[in-house]
Amino acid sequence: MNYKKLKKKLKKAVSPYDFQAIKAQYAAQYNIRLKEKEDIAGIKRTAMLALDILNHVEERIKPGITTNDINTMVEELTRKNNARSAPLNYQGFPKSVCTSVNNVICHGIPDETVLKDGDIVNVDVTPIVNGYYADVSKTFFVGTPGKDAQKIVAVARECLSRGVRQAIPGNTIGDIGYAIQRYAEGQGCSVVREYVGHGVGFDFHEPPQVPHFGKKNQGLTLVPGMVFTIEPMINLGKHNLHVLPDHWTVVTDDGSLSAQFEHTVLVTDEGFEILTPYD
């Protein structure tokens, strides 16, 4: 692995293999807690449960169910596996999962909203197992999608893929955002600015923040042991948004569709590992 780029960006050059020195430096400078093998194993176990829950929901998505039905599925399977749902009661959030339908960008609260044929719905799952967190989401078609739904879901999914491929040692946070923004805007879509990816594993939200827009070679340098989410929220129309009076639900200003896909990603010595691999 070539660490020349990394060394230039660190204030104090260290051996390419001196993980503990880099760990101490990132903790002191950025409040980032790099994960060791035991931590990664714990996060992976949680990630596997997150995927199981998401797959369970995907098999049952159909017209006629409510977003509360999705919440019940998530909570029941979480408890069955002796885990907890991180969203439940997080800063007052009242449910166990976020369900974001059509023009809802993120943080949709499950309720008695009935899913209709042609809708899209993002389901965002974050369980906690033995103190470790993992975060994953997908946007699903409900019944038969229209052309706009097909487009925004395809673009959002490709944005995630392109962002993840930049999560390698020596690259920067800006490289991730640049790859996502360049593709999304090239497809005539827009990238949400206000909500970003984040460190995860020991807590629900940790440093660093991972914007889904940016410039190449700018921002924090990525190093092995970093675990964070990449979760681009892509709008079919403009990126402008507002929060509804419930103080959680975020929607597009222009009413356009929005889609999101999310992985928990580990930066490794050789590149990256997707800890929530649904593709």
C-alpha positions in Angstrom: 0.0 0.0 0.0 1.4 3.4 -1.0 1.1 5.8 2.0 3.1 8.7 0.6 -0.1 10.7 0.1 -1.2 9.9 3.7 2.2 10.9 5.2 2.1 14.3 3.5 -1.3 15.0 5.1 -0.4 13.9 8.6 1.3 16.5 10.7 3.9 13.9 11.9 5.1 11.2 9.5 4.8 7.7 11.0 5.5 4.2 9.8 3.0 2.9 7.3 2.2 0.0 9.6 2.2 2.0 12.9 -1.5 1.7 13.5 -1.4 2.7 17.2 0.4 5.9 16.4 -2.1 6.8 13.7 -4.9 5.8 16.0 -3.6 8.1 18.8 -3.1 11.0 16.3 -6.6 10.7 14.9 -8.2 10.5 18.3 -6.3 13.6 19.5 -6.7 15.7 16.3 -10.1 14.7 15.1 -11.8 12.8 17.9 -12.0 9.8 15.5 -11.8 6.4 17.2 -10.2 3.9 14.8 -11.5 0.4 15.2 -9.3 -2.6 16.0 -9.9 -6.3 15.0 -12.1 -7.0 18.0 -14.2 -3.9 17.4 -14.6 -4.7 13.7 -15.7 -8.2 14.5 -18.4 -6.8 16.8 -19.6 -4.3 14.2 -19.7 -7.0 11.6 -22.0 -9.1 13.8 -24.3 -6.1 14.1 -24.1 -5.4 10.4 -25.3 -9.0 9.6 -28.3 -8.5 11.8 -29.0 -5.1 10.1 -29.0 -6.9 6.7 -31.2 -9.7 8.0 -33.7 -7.1 9.2 -33.6 -5.1 5.9 -34.0 -8.3 3.8 -37.0 -9.4 6.0 -38.6 -6.0 5.3 -37.8 -6.1 1.6 -39.6 -9.5 1.2 -42.8 -7.9 2.7 -42.9 -4.5 0.9 -46.1 -4.3 -1.1 -49.0 -2.0 -1.7 -51.4 -1.8 1.2 -49.0 -2.1 4.1 -48.3 0.9 6.3 -45.1 2.4 7.4 -46.1 1.4 11.0 -46.2 -2.2 9.7 -42.5 -1.8 8.7 -41.7 -0.4 12.1 -43.3 -3.5 13.8 -41.3 -5.9 11.6 -38.1 -4.1 12.5 -38.7 -3.9 16.2 -39.9 -7.5 16.5 -36.9 -8.9 14.7 -34.5 -6.7 16.6 -35.8 -7.8 19.9 -35.9 -11.5 18.8 -32.1 -11.2 18.3 -31.5 -9.6 21.7 -30.6 -6.3 20.1 -31.9 -2.7 20.4 -33.0 -0.3 17.7 -30.7 2.8 17.8 -33.4 5.2 16.4 -35.9 4.4 19.1 -36.0 7.4 21.5 -32.9 8.9 19.9 -33.2 12.6 20.7 -36.9 12.0 20.9 -37.4 10.0 17.7 -40.5 7.9 18.5 -40.0 4.8 16.4 -37.5 2.0 15.7 -36.8 2.7 12.0 -36.9 5.6 9.5 -39.3 5.2 6.6 -39.1 7.8 4.0 -41.7 7.8 1.2 -41.5 9.5 -2.2 -40.5 13.1 -1.6 -39.3 12.4 2.0 -35.6 12.7 2.0 -34.9 11.1 5.4 -36.1 10.7 9.0 -39.6 9.8 8.0 -41.6 8.6 11.1 -43.6 5.4 10.7 -47.3 6.0 11.0 -50.5 4.8 9.4 -49.5 6.0 5.9 -50.5 3.3 3.4 -48.0 2.4 0.7 -49.4 2.6 -2.8 -48.5 1.0 -6.0 -45.8 3.1 -7.6 -44.4 4.6 -4.4 -40.8 4.4 -3.3 -39.8 4.0 0.3 -36.4 4.1 2.0 -36.0 1.9 5.1 -33.1 2.9 7.3 -32.1 0.3 9.9 -29.6 0.7 12.8 -29.5 -2.1 15.4 -27.2 -2.3 18.5 -25.7 -5.6 19.4 -23.4 -5.9 22.5 -22.7 -2.1 22.3 -21.8 -2.1 18.6 -23.8 -0.2 16.0 -24.2 -0.7 12.2 -26.3 1.4 9.8 -27.8 0.4 6.5 -30.6 1.5 4.2 -32.2 0.8 0.8 -34.9 2.5 -1.2 -37.6 0.0 -2.4 -40.1 0.0 -5.1 -43.7 -0.5 -4.0 -45.5 -2.5 -6.7 -44.7 -1.2 -10.2 -42.4 1.9 -10.4 -42.9 4.7 -12.8 -40.0 6.1 -14.9 -39.1 8.9 -12.4 -39.0 6.3 -9.6 -36.8 4.0 -11.7 -34.4 6.8 -12.5 -33.9 8.3 -9.0 -33.5 4.9 -7.4 -30.9 3.8 -10.0 -29.0 7.1 -9.7 -28.9 6.9 -5.9 -27.7 3.3 -5.9 -24.9 4.1 -8.4 -24.0 7.2 -6.3 -23.4 4.9 -3.3 -21.3 2.5 -5.3 -19.1 5.3 -6.7 -18.7 6.8 -3.3 -17.7 3.5 -1.6 -15.0 2.9 -4.2 -13.2 6.1 -3.0 -13.0 4.9 0.6 -9.4 3.7 0.4 -6.4 4.7 2.5 -4.7 7.9 1.3 -7.9 9.2 -0.3 -9.8 12.0 1.3 -13.4 12.6 2.5 -13.6 15.0 -0.4 -12.9 12.3 -2.9 -16.0 10.4 -1.8 -18.2 13.5 -2.1 -16.8 14.5 -5.4 -17.5 11.1 -7.0 -21.1 11.1 -5.8 -21.8 14.7 -6.7 -20.2 14.4 -10.2 -22.3 11.4 -11.1 -25.6 12.6 -9.6 -25.4 16.0 -11.2 -24.3 14.5 -14.5 -27.6 12.6 -14.4 -29.6 15.8 -13.9 -30.2 15.1 -10.2 -29.1 16.9 -7.1 -27.3 16.0 -3.9 -28.7 16.9 -0.4 -26.2 19.0 1.5 -27.6 19.2 5.0 -27.5 15.5 5.9 -24.3 13.5 5.5 -22.6 10.2 6.3 -20.9 9.7 9.6 -18.6 7.6 11.7 -20.3 4.6 13.4 -19.6 1.5 15.4 -19.1 2.6 19.0 -22.0 5.1 18.8 -24.9 6.0 16.5 -23.1 9.1 15.1 -19.4 9.6 15.5 -16.8 11.8 13.7 -16.0 12.2 10.9 -18.9 13.6 8.9 -18.9 12.3 5.3 -20.6 14.8 2.9 -21.9 13.5 -0.4 -20.6 16.5 -2.3 -17.1 18.0 -2.4 -13.8 18.4 -4.1 -11.1 15.9 -4.9 -8.1 15.8 -2.5 -9.8 18.0 0.1 -10.8 17.1 3.7 -9.6 14.5 6.1 -7.3 11.7 4.9 -8.7 8.2 5.1 -6.7 5.7 7.2 -7.2 2.0 8.0 -9.6 1.3 10.9 -12.0 4.1 10.0 -15.6 2.9 9.9 -18.3 5.3 8.6 -21.5 5.4 6.6 -21.8 6.6 3.1 -25.5 7.3 2.5 -26.2 9.7 -0.4 -29.6 11.3 -0.5 -30.3 12.2 -4.1 -33.2 14.3 -5.4 -34.8 14.1 -8.8 -35.3 17.9 -8.7 -33.4 20.5 -6.7 -31.5 19.9 -3.5 -33.5 22.4 -1.4 -35.4 21.0 1.5 -37.4 21.7 4.6 -38.3 19.9 7.9 -41.9 19.3 8.7 -43.5 20.5 11.9 -42.8 17.1 13.6 -39.2 18.3 13.6 -37.9 15.1 12.0 -39.4 14.5 8.5 -37.3 16.1 5.8 -38.9 16.7 2.4 -37.9 18.2 -0.9 -39.0 21.8 -1.4 -40.2 21.1 -4.9 -42.0 17.9 -4.1 -39.6 15.8 -6.3 -38.8 12.2 -5.5 -35.8 11.5 -3.3 -33.9 8.2 -2.9 -31.1 7.0 -0.6 -28.9 3.9 -0.3 -26.5 3.4 2.6 -23.6 1.2 3.6 -21.4 0.9 6.7 -17.9 0.9 5.3 -14.5 -0.1 6.8 -11.2 1.4 5.4 -8.7 -1.5 5.3 -4.9 -1.7 4.6 -5.7 -2.8 1.1 -8.7 -0.7 0.3 -12.2 -0.9 1.7 -14.7 -3.5 3.0 -18.5 -3.1 2.9 -19.7 -4.3 6.2 -23.4 -4.3 5.0 -23.1 -5.9 1.6 -26.5 -6.3 0.0 -25.1 -6.2 -3.6 
